[in-house]
């Protein structure tokens, strides 16, 4: 096989499908029968300069895919597989790869760089291949051809992307950065080397923390990056600005000495350079805004000297020059930008950055932007009118309502007129978007002076409904504006809202939009259904009879999608999307009507038909539809309560399929959520199905194929099931409790982890605690409560370790203190005395009793009462 690998690799790229399929089968067979020989053949192919470029590229790609995968469980398997290979085989492969870096063929060098980095990502954390970095750096020290130097720098860049900074010691980091920065230097005459070095710096910035604390080293790195932004080569300038963007977020606190120079560089790029470079220059300021927004949100006004993080107010200082610069970009629109959903250009980037600036500095931005708006809003050139409107829409989040209300009141009539009468679609598109922003940020129960009154509501609705007949992109934005208009009235409860009299007209107009022939363009159909859902969700009791009338209409539409025959794959995809939207719509209607007894009884007359429709939807094979249908069933079960039992037998097979769906893990996650809905609805009537459900949930937890985000809610399900079936949960204790204990031990310590890991760990902790809480409450007042006593010491120990770690979020804190109360409440004096003996538990309780968070304090008050009651018995 090794002799024929070239031809097989070429055949695997053939136009002829039969030839291609046969070659792919041969490669798969070779890999399965003799992996070491297969990998050696591929690395030999990649290293051989006499072989065709296409076969070498594919050989490298297959090698790379043999080392890495997106799915975590698959990635883990591939890593273990590589580590278990014979060391002499691995050594030969690595020799071939390093040799390929000297190849005159750029594609072969680049592919080898990526594969070397993948192997480094596996081996360096295991203290294997320690000589790699020195071997690469020696290429930079010795006189080697330029193409080898370029490939080496590219490899170092990829390596830094794959490897965690704590795996490489500081001495080697220093050497990597020295090589990279030298390659970036203006004195480097070869642009390929300079570009590879600049991109490598971008990937290695995470390694440079020690270097950025040294003034001299930091100054030198910043000087080289700033010089590279002025290179004659566009790709080098772009890569240098990408480095600046990364530095702005990674080393924000070190930027003060350089900000004036960076402003000058970015301003020049925005005004004069080509779009890919100008976009990165704007992105630098967006990134600075993000940093300052995060600091100001986290610390508020408390940025005293002893605060760990300082806000340097770079945006505020740059404001008088930065705002005019961004306003200029708004005039650089493209003719077709509204039609292209993925469009991103300088005008859009400038508007996005302006919005972030407004969020960073608040009221200060308004006087700087208003003159631009006033000057351009009535100009004959559509670009000026659109830019003025975009500027206005961009600054509506950030400044206080007090600062904006009077301006918006004047602007509102103008905007409504422009949406109706402006001859240009770009202007109408942006006007409708701006109206949506006005309704999102300046309308609702929290705003003291209402923008929308009984006097102007009819005009607003009339204009929006008219605009929903406009071209798709304008109609989609009009739907969005109506969405936020409705949302502003979600808190009015049973009292009337100004849009109540127009409810039927609004609903009919939205249904008309969903039937437009061009509703597939610009996300229009999706926007119309999302808005319909929001209008229903925020409607008042007054319109409930009209919501009831929607039920047979939406059911009929869903029925029609299920009747369609012999569809092309494109039509099938559109049909699936529509089914998902209709199921989503029914879910909202069910939740609305199920919330009060009078409407629930009317809704129940449709229950059988609706359930049979949902079951037919499950017979279709589409993840998106299954997800939406499952969510609708959850709402349906909750609304119908114990009546849902009659559907359970037929539904159960789809329910089980959802819990087994590891591949489309979102479906599995939603199904896990529906377990809770069904338990709450059926209570002990769920008992006949619990063996199957628990078996599947335990399998899910044991699987390394299931996405980790599904596991915390599975633990919560244990609590839901125990609450529903009470002491009947006894037979599952021997399986559930050890699983909870081992997960608790894993989740107790997360110190030193990154934010993402801490967030996941807190989700996991909360799931475990909700399980314990449900189990204890389920067994309360049962003669079998003492079955839980052996688990109490471990649970108290878990709670103590969480308290000691000090990295619980508020949700976990509230649930944890609740579990302390559940222990005492269910198990009585034995558990209460264990709690009293634990210093950490007592400290935790006292701390929560004085918490500023009323939910935590409420939970702690209850826990204290439960412990006192238990001790007094």
N, C-alpha and C positions, 0 to 999 in steps of 0.2 A: 504493500500500500504506500509506503514512504516514497517509493520511486514515482508513483503516479499522482502524488498529492497536488502537483502544479496544475495538471489538467483538470483534476476534480474541483479545485478551487476556482478555476476559470469557468468550468461548466456550471458551478453553483451561481454564477452571475449571468448565465446565458439568457437570451430573450425567449428561447423555446422553453415553455413551462415544463414539458416532460423531461428534457435534458436537465433542467435546473433541479427538479424534484428528485431525480435519480441521484444527482451529485450530493444534494443535501442529505439524502438517506445514507449514502456511502460515508459521508463525514460523520454522521451521527453514530453509525455502526462502528467505525474506526475508533471513535472516542469511547464508546461503551466497552469495546473489546480490549483495548490496550491504551489506557489514558496516557501513561508516560511516553510511549512511542508517538502517540498523536501530538502531544504538546511539543516534543522534540522536533517532529516533522514541521510543525508550524513555525517554531522559532528558527529552524534551519532555512525554511522558505523565506522568512522575513529578512534574514541576514544575507541571503545570497543575491549579489548584485547582477548575476546573470539571468535571474528570473524576471518574468513580466511584472510590471508595477501593480497591475490589478490583482494578481494572485498574492503578491506580498502584502498588499493593503488588507485583503480579506483574511489572510493568515494572522496578521496582527490583531485585527478586530475580533476574530474568534478566540485568540489567546486572551485578550482583554476580558471578553465575556465569560471566559472560563474562570476568571478570578473575582468577578464582582456581579452584583445584581441589585435591582432597586428594592425588591422585597427582602425584609430583614432576615427571615428564616432561610431564604435561598442564599443570601450573602453569607450567612453563618456557615451553611453547608459547604460552600465553595472555598471559604477560608480554611475550614478544617481539612478539606480534600487536598488543598495545596500544601498545608503544613505536614500532612502525612505522606507526601511523596518522598521517594528516595532522594537523599541529599545530593547524590552525584547527578541525578536527572535534573534537579533544580539548578545545580551549579552550571551544567551544560546550557540550559535554557538562558540563564542570566548572562553567561559569556556571549552567547549569540546576540542577545539584546544590546549589550554594551558595544559589541562590534558594529551593530547596525547604526549606531550613532555616527559612525564615520562614513556611512554610505553617501554617495553623491546624489541619491534620489530623495528629495525633500519629504515625500509622503511616507517613505519607509522610515526615515529618521523620526518624523513626528509620531508615527504609530508606536515605534519602539519606546519613545519618551513616555508615552502614556502607559504602556505595559510595565515598564520599569517602575513607574510611580505606584501602580496598583500592587506590584509585588512588595515594594517598600512599605506600603500601607499595611500589608499583612505581616511582614517579617520584622521590621524595626521594633514594633511594640513587644515582640518576643525575643529581643536581643539577637536577632539573626541578621545576616548581611551587614555587619557593622562597618565593613570597609567601603560600602557603596558611596557614601558622601565624599570620602577622601578621594576615591577613584574618579568621581565626577569633577571634583575641584582641581585635580591634577591636570585635567584637560585645559583648565583656564590659566594655570601657572605656566605650563610648558607651551612652546610655540606649536600650535596645531592649526590646521586650515580653518578658515572662517566658518565654513559650514559645520564643522565639528563643535566649535565654540558656541555657535547658535543653538545646535541640538542639545548641548550640555546645559545651557541656560534654560531652555525650554523644559528639559527633564527636571531641573532643580525646582522650577515653578510648579510643575505638576506634582512633584514629590511633596512640596509644602502644602499643596491643596489636599493631598491624601492623608498626610501624617499629622497627628496631634502635636502641638508645640512642646508638650512635656516629654515627648519621646526623644527629642534631639537636644544634646547638651549645649550649653551656651557658647562654648568654644567653637563648635561646628556651626551654630547659628551665625556667629560673628563672621566666620569664613564664607558662609553662603551669602550673607548680605554684602560682604566686601566684593565678592565676585560679581554679584548682581548689579551693585551700584557702579562698579567700574565699567561693566558692560553698557550701562545707561549713559555714561559720561559723554558730554558733547564732543570730546576728543575722539570718540569711537567712530571711525569713518564708515563702518559697514552698517547700513540701516537694518538689515535682518537681525544682526546681533543686538543692536540697540532696542529693537522692538521686542525680541525674545526676553531681553533683560528687564524691560519695563513691565512686561506681562508677568515675569517671574517675581518682580518686586510686589506686584499687586497680590499674588498668592502668598508671599512670605511675610506680609505686614503683621500677621497675627503672631509671628515668632519674634517680633522686634521690640517687645515691651521693655526689656532691659536697655536696649540701644536708644529708645526714645526718652528714657529718663536721663541719659547722658547728653548734656547740652551740645557738646561738640559733634557727637555722632548724629544727633537729631538735626542739627543745623546743616550738616553735610548732605544727609538724605533729602531734606526739604529743598536744598539748593539744586540738587540733581533732578529731582522731580519737577520743580518749577522750570528749570532750563529745558527739560524734555517737552514741556507744554508749548515751547516755542520752536520745536523741530520743524524743518521744512516738510517732513513726511507726515501725512494726515493720520495714519494708523498709530504712529508713535505719539502724536499729540493726544489722540483719543485715549490711548492706554495710560498716558501720564495723568490726564484728568480723572480717569477711573481710579488711579492710585490716590489722587487728592480726595475723591469722594470717600474712599475706604478710610483714609487717614482721618477725615472729618468725624467719622463715627467711632473709630477705634481709639483715636488719640485726641479727642475734642479738647481735653483740659490742657493739652500742650501747644495749642494753636496760636495763642495770643501774639507772640512776636512776629508771626508770619501773615496775619490777617490783612494788613494793608496791601502787601505785595500780592496776596491771593486775590483780593478784590480786583486789583488792576488787571491781573491775568485773566480772571473769569469774565470781567466786563469786556475786555478786548475780544475774547473768544466769542462771547454771545453776540457782539455787534458785527464782528468781521469774519469769523471763521466759518468753515463748512458745517452743515447741520449736525453730523455725528459728534463733532467736537463741541459745538455750541450746546448741544443737549446735555453733555456731561458737565459743562461749566454751570448750567442751571441746576443740574442734579446736586452739585456741591452745596449750593445754598439750600436746596430742599433738605439735604441731609443735616445741615447745621440746624435748620428749623426743627427737624425731628428730634435731634438731641436736646434742644432747649425746651421744646414742648414736654418731652419726657421728664426732664429735670424739674420744670415748673409745676407739672401735674403731680409729681411724686412728693416734692417738698413744699409746694405752695409758696407762701411768703416766708417760710422758715428756712432761709438760706443764710443762716448765721455762720460765723467763722468756723464753728466746730462741726458744721455739716460736712459729711464725707464728700459730697459732690457740690461743685461750684458752678453757677450759671454765669458765664462771662458776657451775656447779652450782646453777642456779636451781631445778631440780626438788628437789634434796636440801634446799635451804633452805626450800622451800615444803611439804615432805613432811608435817609434822604437821597442817597445815591442808588440804592438797590431797587427801590420801588419804580423810579423812572425807567431803569434798565429793563425790568420785567414787563412794564407796560408797553415798551417798544416791541417786545417779542410777540405781544398779542396781535400785532398788525401783520404778522408773517404767516397767515393762515394758508391752507391749501384748498384748491377749488373743490376737491371731492372728499374732504376729510370726514364729513358727516355720514357718507355712505359706507366708508370702510371702518368696520367695527374695531379692527385691530390698529387703527391709525394712531401714530404718535409723532407729533412734530413739535417744532419750537414754540408755536403759539400755545399748544396744549400744555407743554412742559412749563412754560412761563406762567400760565393761568394756575396750574397746580401748585407751583412754587408760591405764587401770590397768595393763594388760599392758605398755605402753611405759614407764610409770613403773618397773615391776619390772625391766625391762631396763636402765633408766638407773641405778637406785640399788642393784640387787642385794639382798643380805641385809637391808638396812635396812627394806625394805617389809614383811617377814614379821610382826614383832611388831605392826605397825599394822593389819594386815588380819585376823589370827587371831581377835581378840576379836569382830569383826563376824561371822565365820563361825560361831564357837562359839555366839554368841547366837541366830543366825537359822536354823541348819541343821535344827533339829527343830521349828520353829514350825508351828502349824496352817495359817497363811496360805501358800499356794503361792508367792506373790511373795517372801516372806522366805526360804523354802528355796531357791528358784531363784537369788535374788540372792547368797546365801551360797555356793552351788555355783559360780556364775559368777565370783565374786570369787576363789575358790580356784583355779579353772582359769586365770584371767587372770594369776596371779602365779607360775606354774610355770616360766616362761622368764626367766632373769635371776639369781635367787638361786642359790647353790651347792648341789650335791647334798647336801653335808654339812648344810646348814641345813634342807633340805626332807625328806630321806629319812625321818627318824623321824616327822615329821608325816604324810607320805604313807602310811607303813606303817599308821598308825592309821586314816587316812581311807579306805584302799582297801576294807576290808570294808564300811564304811558306804556307800561309793559303789556297790558291787556290790549291796548290799541295796536301796538307793534305786532303782537301775536296774530291779530286779525288782519292787519292791513299791510305789513311790510312786504314788499315784492320779492324779497330774497329768502330762500329756504334756510340758509346758514343763520341768518339773523333770527328767523322764527324758531329754529332749533335751539339756539342759545337762550332766547327769551323764555321759551317754555321751561328749559332747564333752570333758569334763574328764578322763575316763579316757584318751581319745586323747592329750590333752596330757601326762598322767603318763607314758604309754608313749613319747611322742615325746622328752621331755626328761630323763627319769629312768630310762631302761631302755636297755640296750645295752652293748657291750663296753667303752665308755669310763667307765661308772659302776662305782665300786669295790664298793659294797654293793648287790647286786641287789634290786630291788623284787619281781621275779617269780621264784619258786622252783618246784621240783618240787612243793612242798607246796600252793601256792595256784594253780598254773597251770590245773589242771583246773576249779576253781571259776570263774576268770576267763573261760575259754573257754566254759564252760556258760552263764554269764550273757550273754555277748556273742552267742552263737548264738541264745539265746532271744530277746534283744532285736531280733535281725534279723527276727523275725516280727512285731514291733510296728508301729505306724503308720509311714508312710514316713519322716517326718523323724527319728524316733528310730532306726529301722532304718539310715538313712543314716549317722548319727553312730556307731552300733555298728560298722558296716563300717569307718568311719574309725579307730576305736579298734583294731580287729583288724589293720588295715593297719600301724599303728605297732608293735603287738605283734610282728608277723612281722618287721618291718624291724629290730627290735632284735637279731635273731638272724642277720643277714646275714653276720656275720664268723665264725660257728662252723665254717665249712668242712665237712669230712667228719664231724666229731664230731656226736653227737646233740644236738638242742635240746629243751627241755621241751615244745615244741608238736608235735614229730615224731609222737608216738603219736596225736595228734588230727587229723593231716593230712587223712585221708580224710573225716572228719566235717565238718571246716571247709570243704573244697572242695565237698562235697555241699550244705551249708547255703548257701554263696554262689551255687551254681548254682540252688538253689531260689529265692533272692531274685531272680535275673535273670528268672525265669519268673512272678513275681508279677504279677497284673493291674494293680496300682497302681505297678509299678516305674518308670513314667514320671514319677512325682511326686518332688519333692525330690531330683532327681539320683540316685535310689536305684539304678537299673540301672547307671549309670556308676560309682557308688561301689563296687558289688558286683564289677564286672569289674576295676576298679583294684586292689581288695583281693585278688582272686583272683590277679592278675598278681604282686602283691608277695609273696603266700604262696608262689607257685611260684618266683619269683626267689630268695627267701631260704631255700628248702627245702634239705635235706641230701641226700647221696648215697643215704641209706637210703630216701628216698621217691621216688627216680627211677622205679621201676616204676609207681608211682601217677600220676606226671606223664605217663608214656607212655600210660596208659589215658585221659588227658584228650584226647589228640590226636584220635581218631575222634569223640569227643563234640562237641568244638568244631567240627570239620570238618562234621559233620552239621548243626549249627545254622547254619553259614554256608551250606551247601548249601540248606537250607530257605528262607533269605532270598532266595536267587537264583531259587527256583522260584515265588515269589509272583507272581500275575498281577493285572492291572487294579486297581492301587492308586490311591486318591485322593492328592492332593498331600501331605496331612497324613500319610497312611500311608507314602507314599514317603519322606518326610523321616525318619520313625521307623525305617523299614527301613534307610536309609542310615546312620543313627546306630548301629544295631545291627551292621551290617556292619563299620563302623569299629572298634567295640569288639571284635568277634570277631577281626578281623585283628590288632588290638593284642595280644590274648590269645595268638594263635598265634605272634606275633613273640617274646613272652617265653618261650613253651614251646620254640620252635626254639632260642633262645639258650641255654636251660638244658640241653636234651638234646644240643645240638651241642657243648657244652663238654668232653665226655669221650667217648672212643672207644666204650666198651661201649654207652652210651645212644644215641650217634649212629647206630650200625649198626641198632639197633631202629627208630629214627625214620625211617631211610632207606626203610623199606618203605612209608611213606605219602607219599614225596616226589612221585611222579607225580600222585597224586590232589590233593595240596595245591597243586601248581603250577597244575593245570588250574582249581582253584577260584579262585586268585588272578587268573588270566587272565580268568575270567568276571566277577570283581569289576571289573576294569579296563574292561569293556564297559559298566558303569553310568556315568552321567555325574554324579559327585559328587566335589567337591574333597576333602572330609574323608576319604571312603573311599579315594580314590586315594593320599592322603598315608599313611594307615595301611597300605594294601596294599603301597605302595612300600617302607616301612620294614620290613615283614615279608619282602619279597623280598630286601632287603639282608641281613637275618639269615639267610635261607634260602640265599642264594648263599654267604655266609661259611661256613655249616655244611656245605653239600654240596661245596664246593671245586670241583675241576675237573669234577666230575659235572654242574655247572650248565650246562656248554657245550651239552648237548643241548636245553636249554629256550630258549637264547638267540635262536634264529631267530624263534620265535613271540613271545617277550617283547619283541623289539627295537622293534617298532612302538609299543608302549605306552611303552617307555623313551624313545623319541624324542619322543613326544607330551608326556611329562613335562618334558623339557628345553626344549620349545617353549612351555610354558605360562606366558607372561609375566603373564597376568591373575591367576591364582591362584599368586602367586609362592612361597607356602610349599610347594606341590607341586613346583615347579621346584627349590627349595632341597633338598628331601628327595631328589629324583631325582639331583641333583648329588652328594649324599652317597653314593647307591647306586652311582654310577660307581666310587668308590673301593672299595666292597665287592666289586663284580664284578671289578675289576682284581686285587684281592688273591686272589680265589677262582680266577679263570681263568688268571692270569699270562699267558704269551704266547698262550694260546688266545683271548684277547680281540682279537687283531690284526685279524681280518677285519672287525670292527665299528668299528675305531678311526677310519677316515676319516670315517664318519658322526658319531661322537661328537665328534671334534675340531672338525669343521665347525660343529656345533651349539653347542659351547662357545664357539668364537670369535665366532659370531653373537651369543650371549648377552652376551658381554663388550662387544661393539660397540653393543648396543642401549641407548638411553636410556629405553626403556619398562620394562625389567626393574628391579625393586626393588634398590637398591644392596647390600642385605645378602646377596644371592645371589652377588655377584661374588668376594669373598675365597675362598669354598670352591671356586669354579671354577678359580682359580689353583692351589689345592692339588691339584685333579684332574690338572693337567698333570703334576705330580710322580708321582701314582699311576699314570698311564698310562705314563710313562717307566720307572718301576720295573718295570712288568709286561712291557713289550715291549723294554726295553733299547735297543740301538743302532738298532732299527727306528724309534725316535722321530726319527731324523735328518731325515726328510722334513717333520716338523712344526716343526723348529727355526726356519726362516725366518719362520714365522707367530707361533709362541709367544714367541720371545725379544724381538722388538720390542714386543710387547704387554706383556710383563713389565717391560721397560725403562721404557716410558712410565708404567706404573702405579707403578713404583719411584720415579721422579722426582716424581710427584704425592704419593706418601705419605711422602717423606723429611722434609717439613717440616710440622709441625702446631702449632708453638709459638704460643701466644696463643689457640688454639681452645678451645671449651668442652669439657666432659667427654665429651659424647656424640660429638663429632667425633673427639676423641682416641681414644676407645674403638673407633670404627669404623676409624680410621686404623691402629690396632694390629692389628685383625683383618685388614685389607688387607695390611699388612706381613707378617704371619705367613703368610697365603696365598701371597704372592709368594716368601717364603723357603722354604716347604715345596715349592713348585714347583721352585726352584733345587736344593734338596737332593735331591729325587726324580730330577731330570734328571741331576745329577752322579753319583748312586749307580747310576742305570740304565746309564750309559755306562762305569762303572768296569770295568777290565780289557778294554775293547773296543779294537780297533785304531783306532777312530774318535774316541777321546777328544780328539784335538787340534782337532776341529771346534768344541769348546767354548772353546778358549783365547781367541779374539777377544772373548768376552763377560766374561772374568775381570776386566779392569781396571774395567769399569763396575760389576760386582757388588761389588768391593772398595770402590769409591767410594760405593756405596749403603750398605754396612755402616758405612763411616766416617761418613757423614752421619747415620745413625741413632744412632751412638755420640755424636756431637757434639750432637745434639738433646736428649739426656738425658730423653726422655719415652717410652721403650720400657717396656712392662710386662714381667713376668718371663717370660711365654711367648715373647714376641718375642726377648728377650735370649737365652734358651736356644736357640731355633731359629737365631738369627743367628750365635751362636758355633759352632753345629753346621755351618752353611754354610761358615764359614771353614775348618773341618776338612775338609769334603767337597771344597772347592776343591783343597787340598793333596793329599788322598788320591787324587783322580781325575786331576788334571792334573800332579802331581809337582813337580819342583824349580822349573819356570818360575813356577807359581802361588805356590809357597811363598816364592820370592824377592820377588815382588810384595807379598806380605803383610808380609814382613820390612822392606821399604822404606817401608811406611806406618806412620807414628808412631801414628796413631789406632788402627789394627788391633792394633799391639803393646800399646798402653795398654788397649784393650778386652779383649784376651785376659788381660792381667795382672789387670785388675779382676775378671774372671769367675773367675779361678783362686783368688782370695781371697774369693769370694762366700759368704754364709751359707746361700744356697739350695743344697742338695746336688745338685739336678738341674742347675742352671746350672754348678756346680763340676765335676760329672761330665762334662758336655758340653765344658767348657773343657779338662779333663784330656785328653780324647780328641783335641780339636783341636790341643793342644800336641804330643801324641804324633805325630799325622798330619803336622804341619808339620816336626817334627824328622826323621821318617822320610824325608819327601820331600827335605829339604835334604841328607841323608846319602847319597842315591842318586847 
